[in-house]
Amino acid sequence: MTATPLKLFAFDADDLGVLSVHLQDAVVKASDIAFIARGKQFAFVCNRFDWAAAEGGENQRRRTGVRFERVGAVSARGITKGTDTVLNLLALRFEPGEEPAGTIELVFAGDAAIRLKVECIEAALDDLGPMWATGPKPNHGQGG
């Protein structure tokens, strides 16, 4: 199955939820995460599990870039910056602040997280290359 590469944008909490679904179970190296304070950008590259391909019976991953704009500050828990530690992304969450500002939280397995203080939600997901076969579909203890 050759799926069309995804190119998605998020400008509100609902859009961010769509990005979260597509990024569930993506694997990220801590060394592939960057915050460019001067440009107010936070970005990472990951190996995204393709849930649409899995529905068709093919377990595949694809290299994907994700960026967040208008980021004022970043804090992390359980992550050693610049290492080859592999993180499993579980979800993106948004905690509203004084509209349109708030905090975007990247939730990883093992109680690790990154919190982005943002002026507003402005994010993008771009598939960067071809898909490749991978191991079993993640199941989160739900069976099957």
mmCIF file of the C-alpha atoms, coordinates in Angstrom:
data_MODEL
# 
_entry.id   MODEL 
# 
loop_
_atom_site.group_PDB 
_atom_site.id 
_atom_site.type_symbol 
_atom_site.label_atom_id 
_atom_site.label_alt_id 
_atom_site.label_comp_id 
_atom_site.label_asym_id 
_atom_site.label_entity_id 
_atom_site.label_seq_id 
_atom_site.pdbx_PDB_ins_code 
_atom_site.Cartn_x 
_atom_site.Cartn_y 
_atom_site.Cartn_z 
_atom_site.occupancy 
_atom_site.B_iso_or_equiv 
_atom_site.pdbx_formal_charge 
_atom_site.auth_seq_id 
_atom_site.auth_comp_id 
_atom_site.auth_asym_id 
_atom_site.auth_atom_id 
_atom_site.pdbx_PDB_model_num 
ATOM 1   C CA . MET A 1 1   ? 0.000  0.000  0.000  1.00 0.00 ? 1   MET A CA 1 
ATOM 2   C CA . THR A 1 2   ? 1.443  3.358  -0.998 1.00 0.00 ? 2   THR A CA 1 
ATOM 3   C CA . ALA A 1 3   ? -0.240 6.061  1.001  1.00 0.00 ? 3   ALA A CA 1 
ATOM 4   C CA . THR A 1 4   ? -0.113 9.731  0.106  1.00 0.00 ? 4   THR A CA 1 
ATOM 5   C CA . PRO A 1 5   ? 2.216  11.576 2.495  1.00 0.00 ? 5   PRO A CA 1 
ATOM 6   C CA . LEU A 1 6   ? 0.385  13.582 5.144  1.00 0.00 ? 6   LEU A CA 1 
ATOM 7   C CA . LYS A 1 7   ? 0.656  17.348 5.378  1.00 0.00 ? 7   LYS A CA 1 
ATOM 8   C CA . LEU A 1 8   ? -1.537 18.607 8.214  1.00 0.00 ? 8   LEU A CA 1 
ATOM 9   C CA . PHE A 1 9   ? -1.883 21.915 10.038 1.00 0.00 ? 9   PHE A CA 1 
ATOM 10  C CA . ALA A 1 10  ? -3.339 22.702 13.468 1.00 0.00 ? 10  ALA A CA 1 
ATOM 11  C CA . PHE A 1 11  ? -4.787 26.064 14.483 1.00 0.00 ? 11  PHE A CA 1 
ATOM 12  C CA . ASP A 1 12  ? -7.112 25.028 17.336 1.00 0.00 ? 12  ASP A CA 1 
ATOM 13  C CA . ALA A 1 13  ? -7.531 22.263 19.930 1.00 0.00 ? 13  ALA A CA 1 
ATOM 14  C CA . ASP A 1 14  ? -9.613 20.102 17.573 1.00 0.00 ? 14  ASP A CA 1 
ATOM 15  C CA . ASP A 1 15  ? -6.934 20.301 14.872 1.00 0.00 ? 15  ASP A CA 1 
ATOM 16  C CA . LEU A 1 16  ? -4.283 19.451 17.473 1.00 0.00 ? 16  LEU A CA 1 
ATOM 17  C CA . GLY A 1 17  ? -6.354 16.368 18.347 1.00 0.00 ? 17  GLY A CA 1 
ATOM 18  C CA . VAL A 1 18  ? -6.114 15.219 14.718 1.00 0.00 ? 18  VAL A CA 1 
ATOM 19  C CA . LEU A 1 19  ? -2.318 15.616 14.812 1.00 0.00 ? 19  LEU A CA 1 
ATOM 20  C CA . SER A 1 20  ? -2.277 13.679 18.083 1.00 0.00 ? 20  SER A CA 1 
ATOM 21  C CA . VAL A 1 21  ? -4.123 10.729 16.519 1.00 0.00 ? 21  VAL A CA 1 
ATOM 22  C CA . HIS A 1 22  ? -1.646 10.554 13.638 1.00 0.00 ? 22  HIS A CA 1 
ATOM 23  C CA . LEU A 1 23  ? 1.349  10.870 15.994 1.00 0.00 ? 23  LEU A CA 1 
ATOM 24  C CA . GLN A 1 24  ? 0.232  8.267  18.536 1.00 0.00 ? 24  GLN A CA 1 
ATOM 25  C CA . ASP A 1 25  ? 3.072  5.763  19.020 1.00 0.00 ? 25  ASP A CA 1 
ATOM 26  C CA . ALA A 1 26  ? 5.597  7.778  17.024 1.00 0.00 ? 26  ALA A CA 1 
ATOM 27  C CA . VAL A 1 27  ? 9.160  7.157  18.172 1.00 0.00 ? 27  VAL A CA 1 
ATOM 28  C CA . VAL A 1 28  ? 11.419 10.168 18.679 1.00 0.00 ? 28  VAL A CA 1 
ATOM 29  C CA . LYS A 1 29  ? 15.099 10.392 19.590 1.00 0.00 ? 29  LYS A CA 1 
ATOM 30  C CA . ALA A 1 30  ? 15.757 13.098 22.173 1.00 0.00 ? 30  ALA A CA 1 
ATOM 31  C CA . SER A 1 31  ? 18.555 14.315 19.879 1.00 0.00 ? 31  SER A CA 1 
ATOM 32  C CA . ASP A 1 32  ? 15.954 14.931 17.123 1.00 0.00 ? 32  ASP A CA 1 
ATOM 33  C CA . ILE A 1 33  ? 14.120 17.557 19.207 1.00 0.00 ? 33  ILE A CA 1 
ATOM 34  C CA . ALA A 1 34  ? 14.966 21.272 18.974 1.00 0.00 ? 34  ALA A CA 1 
ATOM 35  C CA . PHE A 1 35  ? 13.755 24.577 20.390 1.00 0.00 ? 35  PHE A CA 1 
ATOM 36  C CA . ILE A 1 36  ? 14.801 27.680 18.485 1.00 0.00 ? 36  ILE A CA 1 
ATOM 37  C CA . ALA A 1 37  ? 14.044 30.364 21.073 1.00 0.00 ? 37  ALA A CA 1 
ATOM 38  C CA . ARG A 1 38  ? 14.864 33.313 18.816 1.00 0.00 ? 38  ARG A CA 1 
ATOM 39  C CA . GLY A 1 39  ? 12.441 32.038 16.147 1.00 0.00 ? 39  GLY A CA 1 
ATOM 40  C CA . LYS A 1 40  ? 9.872  30.883 18.748 1.00 0.00 ? 40  LYS A CA 1 
ATOM 41  C CA . GLN A 1 41  ? 9.844  27.454 17.080 1.00 0.00 ? 41  GLN A CA 1 
ATOM 42  C CA . PHE A 1 42  ? 9.884  23.944 18.516 1.00 0.00 ? 42  PHE A CA 1 
ATOM 43  C CA . ALA A 1 43  ? 10.362 20.999 16.170 1.00 0.00 ? 43  ALA A CA 1 
ATOM 44  C CA . PHE A 1 44  ? 11.144 17.306 16.066 1.00 0.00 ? 44  PHE A CA 1 
ATOM 45  C CA . VAL A 1 45  ? 11.538 14.504 13.571 1.00 0.00 ? 45  VAL A CA 1 
ATOM 46  C CA . CYS A 1 46  ? 10.004 11.131 14.366 1.00 0.00 ? 46  CYS A CA 1 
ATOM 47  C CA . ASN A 1 47  ? 9.172  7.726  12.942 1.00 0.00 ? 47  ASN A CA 1 
ATOM 48  C CA . ARG A 1 48  ? 5.378  7.877  12.802 1.00 0.00 ? 48  ARG A CA 1 
ATOM 49  C CA . PHE A 1 49  ? 3.311  4.687  12.975 1.00 0.00 ? 49  PHE A CA 1 
ATOM 50  C CA . ASP A 1 50  ? 0.855  4.858  10.058 1.00 0.00 ? 50  ASP A CA 1 
ATOM 51  C CA . TRP A 1 51  ? -2.513 3.984  11.582 1.00 0.00 ? 51  TRP A CA 1 
ATOM 52  C CA . ALA A 1 52  ? -4.304 4.270  8.207  1.00 0.00 ? 52  ALA A CA 1 
ATOM 53  C CA . ALA A 1 53  ? -1.985 1.641  6.685  1.00 0.00 ? 53  ALA A CA 1 
ATOM 54  C CA . ALA A 1 54  ? -2.559 -0.579 9.753  1.00 0.00 ? 54  ALA A CA 1 
ATOM 55  C CA . GLU A 1 55  ? -6.308 -0.524 9.070  1.00 0.00 ? 55  GLU A CA 1 
ATOM 56  C CA . GLY A 1 56  ? -5.453 -2.086 5.702  1.00 0.00 ? 56  GLY A CA 1 
ATOM 57  C CA . GLY A 1 57  ? -3.389 -4.793 7.427  1.00 0.00 ? 57  GLY A CA 1 
ATOM 58  C CA . GLU A 1 58  ? 0.048  -3.266 6.860  1.00 0.00 ? 58  GLU A CA 1 
ATOM 59  C CA . ASN A 1 59  ? 2.162  -2.159 9.836  1.00 0.00 ? 59  ASN A CA 1 
ATOM 60  C CA . GLN A 1 60  ? 4.348  0.658  8.574  1.00 0.00 ? 60  GLN A CA 1 
ATOM 61  C CA . ARG A 1 61  ? 6.238  3.715  9.754  1.00 0.00 ? 61  ARG A CA 1 
ATOM 62  C CA . ARG A 1 62  ? 7.164  6.919  7.980  1.00 0.00 ? 62  ARG A CA 1 
ATOM 63  C CA . ARG A 1 63  ? 9.701  9.656  8.777  1.00 0.00 ? 63  ARG A CA 1 
ATOM 64  C CA . THR A 1 64  ? 7.731  12.749 9.784  1.00 0.00 ? 64  THR A CA 1 
ATOM 65  C CA . GLY A 1 65  ? 8.590  16.302 10.781 1.00 0.00 ? 65  GLY A CA 1 
ATOM 66  C CA . VAL A 1 66  ? 6.487  18.221 13.306 1.00 0.00 ? 66  VAL A CA 1 
ATOM 67  C CA . ARG A 1 67  ? 6.803  21.892 14.181 1.00 0.00 ? 67  ARG A CA 1 
ATOM 68  C CA . PHE A 1 68  ? 5.125  24.321 16.546 1.00 0.00 ? 68  PHE A CA 1 
ATOM 69  C CA . GLU A 1 69  ? 5.243  28.088 16.042 1.00 0.00 ? 69  GLU A CA 1 
ATOM 70  C CA . ARG A 1 70  ? 4.861  30.973 18.532 1.00 0.00 ? 70  ARG A CA 1 
ATOM 71  C CA . VAL A 1 71  ? 6.497  29.013 21.365 1.00 0.00 ? 71  VAL A CA 1 
ATOM 72  C CA . GLY A 1 72  ? 7.645  31.222 24.231 1.00 0.00 ? 72  GLY A CA 1 
ATOM 73  C CA . ALA A 1 73  ? 9.090  28.618 26.587 1.00 0.00 ? 73  ALA A CA 1 
ATOM 74  C CA . VAL A 1 74  ? 9.752  24.881 26.774 1.00 0.00 ? 74  VAL A CA 1 
ATOM 75  C CA . SER A 1 75  ? 10.077 22.626 29.806 1.00 0.00 ? 75  SER A CA 1 
ATOM 76  C CA . ALA A 1 76  ? 10.703 18.888 29.942 1.00 0.00 ? 76  ALA A CA 1 
ATOM 77  C CA . ARG A 1 77  ? 10.299 16.051 32.432 1.00 0.00 ? 77  ARG A CA 1 
ATOM 78  C CA . GLY A 1 78  ? 12.078 12.702 32.170 1.00 0.00 ? 78  GLY A CA 1 
ATOM 79  C CA . ILE A 1 79  ? 14.021 13.599 29.000 1.00 0.00 ? 79  ILE A CA 1 
ATOM 80  C CA . THR A 1 80  ? 17.771 14.102 28.706 1.00 0.00 ? 80  THR A CA 1 
ATOM 81  C CA . LYS A 1 81  ? 18.356 16.728 26.024 1.00 0.00 ? 81  LYS A CA 1 
ATOM 82  C CA . GLY A 1 82  ? 20.593 15.847 23.086 1.00 0.00 ? 82  GLY A CA 1 
ATOM 83  C CA . THR A 1 83  ? 20.837 12.096 23.781 1.00 0.00 ? 83  THR A CA 1 
ATOM 84  C CA . ASP A 1 84  ? 19.882 9.148  21.610 1.00 0.00 ? 84  ASP A CA 1 
ATOM 85  C CA . THR A 1 85  ? 17.239 8.152  24.150 1.00 0.00 ? 85  THR A CA 1 
ATOM 86  C CA . VAL A 1 86  ? 14.201 6.875  22.230 1.00 0.00 ? 86  VAL A CA 1 
ATOM 87  C CA . LEU A 1 87  ? 10.847 8.263  23.347 1.00 0.00 ? 87  LEU A CA 1 
ATOM 88  C CA . ASN A 1 88  ? 7.402  6.879  22.514 1.00 0.00 ? 88  ASN A CA 1 
ATOM 89  C CA . LEU A 1 89  ? 4.920  9.704  21.885 1.00 0.00 ? 89  LEU A CA 1 
ATOM 90  C CA . LEU A 1 90  ? 1.487  8.879  23.250 1.00 0.00 ? 90  LEU A CA 1 
ATOM 91  C CA . ALA A 1 91  ? -0.496 12.094 22.764 1.00 0.00 ? 91  ALA A CA 1 
ATOM 92  C CA . LEU A 1 92  ? -0.581 15.856 22.280 1.00 0.00 ? 92  LEU A CA 1 
ATOM 93  C CA . ARG A 1 93  ? -2.731 17.793 24.735 1.00 0.00 ? 93  ARG A CA 1 
ATOM 94  C CA . PHE A 1 94  ? -3.728 21.450 24.956 1.00 0.00 ? 94  PHE A CA 1 
ATOM 95  C CA . GLU A 1 95  ? -4.354 23.309 28.210 1.00 0.00 ? 95  GLU A CA 1 
ATOM 96  C CA . PRO A 1 96  ? -5.959 26.680 27.474 1.00 0.00 ? 96  PRO A CA 1 
ATOM 97  C CA . GLY A 1 97  ? -4.651 29.820 29.120 1.00 0.00 ? 97  GLY A CA 1 
ATOM 98  C CA . GLU A 1 98  ? -5.639 33.405 28.385 1.00 0.00 ? 98  GLU A CA 1 
ATOM 99  C CA . GLU A 1 99  ? -7.069 32.977 24.863 1.00 0.00 ? 99  GLU A CA 1 
ATOM 100 C CA . PRO A 1 100 ? -5.623 32.216 22.440 1.00 0.00 ? 100 PRO A CA 1 
ATOM 101 C CA . ALA A 1 101 ? -2.539 31.258 24.518 1.00 0.00 ? 101 ALA A CA 1 
ATOM 102 C CA . GLY A 1 102 ? -2.016 28.051 26.441 1.00 0.00 ? 102 GLY A CA 1 
ATOM 103 C CA . THR A 1 103 ? 0.236  25.051 26.906 1.00 0.00 ? 103 THR A CA 1 
ATOM 104 C CA . ILE A 1 104 ? 0.735  22.181 24.485 1.00 0.00 ? 104 ILE A CA 1 
ATOM 105 C CA . GLU A 1 105 ? 1.940  19.033 26.219 1.00 0.00 ? 105 GLU A CA 1 
ATOM 106 C CA . LEU A 1 106 ? 3.691  16.215 24.386 1.00 0.00 ? 106 LEU A CA 1 
ATOM 107 C CA . VAL A 1 107 ? 3.041  13.110 26.516 1.00 0.00 ? 107 VAL A CA 1 
ATOM 108 C CA . PHE A 1 108 ? 5.535  10.255 26.217 1.00 0.00 ? 108 PHE A CA 1 
ATOM 109 C CA . ALA A 1 109 ? 5.592  6.751  27.705 1.00 0.00 ? 109 ALA A CA 1 
ATOM 110 C CA . GLY A 1 110 ? 7.453  6.381  30.994 1.00 0.00 ? 110 GLY A CA 1 
ATOM 111 C CA . ASP A 1 111 ? 5.995  9.578  32.507 1.00 0.00 ? 111 ASP A CA 1 
ATOM 112 C CA . ALA A 1 112 ? 8.126  11.807 30.265 1.00 0.00 ? 112 ALA A CA 1 
ATOM 113 C CA . ALA A 1 113 ? 6.672  15.014 28.837 1.00 0.00 ? 113 ALA A CA 1 
ATOM 114 C CA . ILE A 1 114 ? 7.494  18.269 27.104 1.00 0.00 ? 114 ILE A CA 1 
ATOM 115 C CA . ARG A 1 115 ? 5.407  21.379 27.744 1.00 0.00 ? 115 ARG A CA 1 
ATOM 116 C CA . LEU A 1 116 ? 5.291  24.251 25.261 1.00 0.00 ? 116 LEU A CA 1 
ATOM 117 C CA . LYS A 1 117 ? 3.986  27.652 26.368 1.00 0.00 ? 117 LYS A CA 1 
ATOM 118 C CA . VAL A 1 118 ? 2.397  29.008 23.194 1.00 0.00 ? 118 VAL A CA 1 
ATOM 119 C CA . GLU A 1 119 ? 0.849  32.318 22.145 1.00 0.00 ? 119 GLU A CA 1 
ATOM 120 C CA . CYS A 1 120 ? -1.681 30.291 20.153 1.00 0.00 ? 120 CYS A CA 1 
ATOM 121 C CA . ILE A 1 121 ? -1.925 26.888 18.472 1.00 0.00 ? 121 ILE A CA 1 
ATOM 122 C CA . GLU A 1 122 ? 0.012  26.907 15.216 1.00 0.00 ? 122 GLU A CA 1 
ATOM 123 C CA . ALA A 1 123 ? 1.489  23.523 14.283 1.00 0.00 ? 123 ALA A CA 1 
ATOM 124 C CA . ALA A 1 124 ? 2.276  21.420 11.230 1.00 0.00 ? 124 ALA A CA 1 
ATOM 125 C CA . LEU A 1 125 ? 2.958  17.745 10.486 1.00 0.00 ? 125 LEU A CA 1 
ATOM 126 C CA . ASP A 1 126 ? 4.792  16.827 7.263  1.00 0.00 ? 126 ASP A CA 1 
ATOM 127 C CA . ASP A 1 127 ? 5.667  13.310 6.117  1.00 0.00 ? 127 ASP A CA 1 
ATOM 128 C CA . LEU A 1 128 ? 9.223  13.443 4.820  1.00 0.00 ? 128 LEU A CA 1 
ATOM 129 C CA . GLY A 1 129 ? 9.793  10.183 3.023  1.00 0.00 ? 129 GLY A CA 1 
ATOM 130 C CA . PRO A 1 130 ? 8.663  6.699  2.087  1.00 0.00 ? 130 PRO A CA 1 
ATOM 131 C CA . MET A 1 131 ? 7.043  4.186  4.421  1.00 0.00 ? 131 MET A CA 1 
ATOM 132 C CA . TRP A 1 132 ? 8.720  0.983  5.583  1.00 0.00 ? 132 TRP A CA 1 
ATOM 133 C CA . ALA A 1 133 ? 7.445  -2.201 7.218  1.00 0.00 ? 133 ALA A CA 1 
ATOM 134 C CA . THR A 1 134 ? 7.612  -2.358 11.006 1.00 0.00 ? 134 THR A CA 1 
ATOM 135 C CA . GLY A 1 135 ? 6.777  -4.772 13.822 1.00 0.00 ? 135 GLY A CA 1 
ATOM 136 C CA . PRO A 1 136 ? 3.389  -5.453 15.390 1.00 0.00 ? 136 PRO A CA 1 
ATOM 137 C CA . LYS A 1 137 ? 0.748  -2.757 15.760 1.00 0.00 ? 137 LYS A CA 1 
ATOM 138 C CA . PRO A 1 138 ? 0.900  -1.054 19.196 1.00 0.00 ? 138 PRO A CA 1 
ATOM 139 C CA . ASN A 1 139 ? -2.121 -2.117 21.255 1.00 0.00 ? 139 ASN A CA 1 
ATOM 140 C CA . HIS A 1 140 ? -1.869 -0.298 24.624 1.00 0.00 ? 140 HIS A CA 1 
ATOM 141 C CA . GLY A 1 141 ? -3.144 -3.344 26.492 1.00 0.00 ? 141 GLY A CA 1 
ATOM 142 C CA . GLN A 1 142 ? -6.466 -3.340 24.627 1.00 0.00 ? 142 GLN A CA 1 
ATOM 143 C CA . GLY A 1 143 ? -5.970 -6.778 23.156 1.00 0.00 ? 143 GLY A CA 1 
ATOM 144 C CA . GLY A 1 144 ? -5.741 -7.814 19.494 1.00 0.00 ? 144 GLY A CA 1 
# 
